[in-house]
Amino acid sequence: MAEAPAPCYDQADHRLKEGDSQLGAVSPITTYFRVCDRARVRFADAKADSDTTLLLLAPWPESLWAFRRIWQRVAAVGRVVAIDMPGFGHSDGRPELIAPDASGAFLARLIDEWGLGAPHIVGPDVGTAAALFLAARSPERVTSLTIGGGAVRFPIDAGGALKDIIEAPSLDVVRGLDARTNIGQAVEAAAARNSEPEVHEDYVSAYDLGRFAESARFVRHYPEQNPLLRDLLPKITTPTQIVAGRNDDLVPWSNNQYLDDLLPNSESHPLDAGHFAWEQAAEEYGRLVVDWVSGGYRRVAAG
């Protein structure tokens, strides 16, 4: 007998509260938990009454608080839902969900269960591969994509710690890393410990106690899944804008150019930023998202 779908419910997340210190000063986001496909998903929902819906996928190794600097701007144009995908941020995860194709399938189920219609997807970093698999296999569930900063190229082009994790002989090597120290250093450029302590701790605590190694399963699937994605890209007709930092040492711009070359309906926007473009160049990133979902995506579709 098939297992019945798990019920969906909302539960407030009291880890970080609207108005807390730096968080409230930057952008108020109230977070909750809701179950989808037996995984407890951390999310935020602007709950605007609008025909336009945006679904934001948090980057790695951060959380949905990565969108704090663009939240108010994008929330002005429609309903905005942000999630930590399964296995990332403070969402639960199972190994079988922590892969690009599986995450894309999960997003299709979440969009249906949560009644999001066909949202505009904003998926930087790991959200890029997940969003592309979603658009390739469930195009009716997506209106447009804003992606970039994900190591989706084949052959793989990644640098620094990301390259080391992808190429590590086993997850045991990743488990042996000091996650708090390494992640703390990695996200310092996006959320400095001294100036944004709550955000910084939210990122670091999300991957403590073995969670970082488990989340690394996603990028370690790139060697076998990037070739699959390469064959799908020319068939994805969803309007796509590619937005990322031109000075990204972890995910070089070649990954974004690769997408622009293979996707039939795309345009690209290199920003003056490193890997964390959504935070380091938040003003321009937010402007591009707003312009895109407000109708800009139609010019690409028409072209």
SVG drawing of the C-alpha trace seen along z (x, -y; Angstrom):
<svg xmlns="http://www.w3.org/2000/svg" viewBox="-5 -49 46 51">
<polyline fill="none" stroke="black" stroke-width="0.4" points="0.0,0.0 1.4,-3.4 2.4,-5.7 0.0,-8.6 1.4,-12.1 2.5,-13.8 0.2,-16.7 1.4,-20.3 1.4,-22.7 3.0,-25.9 5.1,-26.3 6.8,-29.5 10.6,-29.5 11.7,-31.3 15.4,-31.0 15.4,-34.5 12.6,-36.9 11.5,-39.9 13.0,-43.0 16.0,-41.3 19.0,-43.6 20.7,-43.6 18.0,-41.5 15.2,-44.0 17.4,-46.9 18.3,-45.3 15.0,-43.7 12.2,-42.1 11.6,-38.5 9.5,-36.2 10.3,-32.5 8.2,-29.4 8.4,-25.6 6.1,-23.6 6.2,-19.9 6.3,-18.8 7.1,-15.3 7.9,-14.3 10.6,-17.0 10.3,-20.0 11.0,-23.0 12.0,-26.4 10.4,-29.2 9.2,-32.8 6.1,-34.2 5.3,-37.8 1.7,-36.6 0.8,-39.5 -2.4,-39.3 -1.0,-39.3 -1.1,-37.5 2.7,-37.5 4.5,-34.9 8.3,-34.6 9.9,-31.5 13.4,-32.2 15.8,-29.3 18.4,-29.9 22.1,-29.6 24.7,-27.3 26.2,-27.5 23.7,-30.1 20.0,-30.2 17.0,-32.2 18.3,-35.1 20.6,-35.6 17.7,-37.5 17.3,-39.9 18.9,-42.8 16.5,-42.4 13.4,-41.2 11.5,-44.5 12.3,-45.5 11.0,-42.2 8.1,-42.0 6.8,-45.2 6.0,-43.5 4.2,-40.3 4.0,-37.4 7.4,-36.3 8.1,-32.8 11.7,-31.9 12.8,-28.4 15.8,-26.5 15.7,-23.5 15.8,-20.1 19.2,-19.5 20.1,-23.2 19.8,-26.0 17.6,-24.9 15.3,-22.6 15.3,-18.8 16.8,-16.6 17.1,-13.0 20.0,-11.8 17.7,-11.0 16.5,-14.7 19.9,-16.3 20.7,-16.2 20.0,-18.6 17.4,-16.5 15.7,-15.3 15.5,-18.9 13.9,-19.9 11.3,-17.2 10.8,-18.3 10.2,-21.9 7.5,-20.7 5.7,-18.9 6.1,-21.9 4.7,-24.4 1.6,-22.1 1.1,-21.5 1.6,-25.1 -0.6,-26.4 2.1,-28.7 0.8,-28.4 3.7,-29.0 6.1,-31.2 9.1,-33.2 12.0,-31.2 15.1,-33.0 17.7,-30.4 21.3,-31.4 24.1,-29.0 22.7,-25.5 19.3,-26.8 20.5,-27.1 20.8,-23.4 17.5,-22.6 15.6,-25.3 16.9,-24.1 15.8,-20.5 12.4,-21.9 12.1,-23.9 13.2,-21.0 10.9,-18.4 7.9,-20.5 7.9,-23.6 4.3,-24.3 5.1,-25.0 7.5,-27.9 7.0,-31.3 10.7,-32.4 14.1,-31.8 16.6,-34.1 19.7,-31.9 23.5,-32.0 26.5,-31.3 26.0,-27.5 28.8,-25.2 26.6,-23.6 29.1,-23.6 30.4,-20.4 33.2,-19.8 33.0,-21.1 34.7,-24.5 34.9,-25.2 37.5,-26.7 38.7,-26.8 36.9,-24.8 34.0,-24.0 36.3,-22.2 37.9,-20.3 34.5,-19.1 33.3,-18.0 36.6,-16.0 37.0,-14.6 37.3,-10.8 34.4,-10.4 32.1,-12.3 34.2,-11.2 36.8,-13.8 34.1,-16.5 32.9,-15.2 36.4,-15.7 36.3,-19.4 35.7,-21.9 32.3,-23.1 31.8,-26.1 35.2,-27.5 35.2,-26.9 31.6,-28.2 32.2,-31.2 35.2,-32.2 33.3,-31.5 30.3,-33.7 32.2,-36.5 32.2,-38.5 28.4,-38.2 27.4,-38.5 30.2,-39.6 30.2,-38.2 30.8,-41.6 28.2,-43.6 25.5,-41.0 26.0,-38.4 22.5,-36.9 22.7,-36.3 26.2,-35.0 25.2,-32.5 22.1,-31.5 24.4,-30.5 27.0,-28.7 24.5,-26.9 22.6,-25.6 25.5,-23.4 26.9,-22.4 26.7,-18.9 27.4,-17.0 24.8,-18.9 27.5,-20.5 28.8,-17.1 25.2,-15.9 24.4,-19.1 27.6,-18.6 26.0,-15.5 24.3,-18.0 27.4,-19.4 29.1,-15.9 26.3,-14.9 27.5,-17.4 30.0,-15.0 27.1,-12.7 24.3,-15.2 25.9,-18.1 26.1,-16.0 22.4,-15.2 21.7,-18.9 23.8,-19.8 21.6,-17.7 18.4,-19.3 19.5,-23.0 18.8,-23.6 15.2,-22.3 14.4,-24.6 12.3,-27.4 11.5,-29.1 12.7,-32.8 15.9,-32.9 18.1,-35.7 21.5,-34.8 22.8,-37.0 26.0,-36.4 29.3,-38.0 31.9,-38.4 34.7,-38.0 33.5,-34.7 36.5,-32.5 34.3,-29.5 32.1,-29.4 33.9,-31.2 31.9,-33.2 32.4,-30.4 29.5,-28.6 27.1,-31.5 28.3,-32.0 27.8,-28.3 24.1,-28.6 23.7,-31.7 25.1,-29.9 23.0,-26.8 19.6,-28.2 17.5,-29.4 15.7,-32.2 18.2,-33.8 20.2,-37.0 23.1,-37.5 24.1,-40.2 27.6,-40.0 27.7,-42.0 30.6,-43.7 30.8,-41.1 32.3,-37.8 30.3,-34.6 27.7,-36.2 26.3,-38.6 22.8,-38.6 24.4,-40.2 27.5,-42.0 25.6,-43.7 22.1,-43.6 20.9,-46.9 21.6,-45.8 20.5,-42.2 17.2,-43.3 16.7,-45.8 17.2,-43.1 14.8,-40.7 12.1,-43.4 12.5,-44.5 12.5,-40.9 9.3,-39.7 7.5,-43.0 7.6,-42.1 11.2,-42.0 11.1,-38.2 8.6,-38.7 11.2,-40.4 13.3,-37.2 10.4,-35.0 9.4,-37.2 12.9,-37.1"/>
</svg>
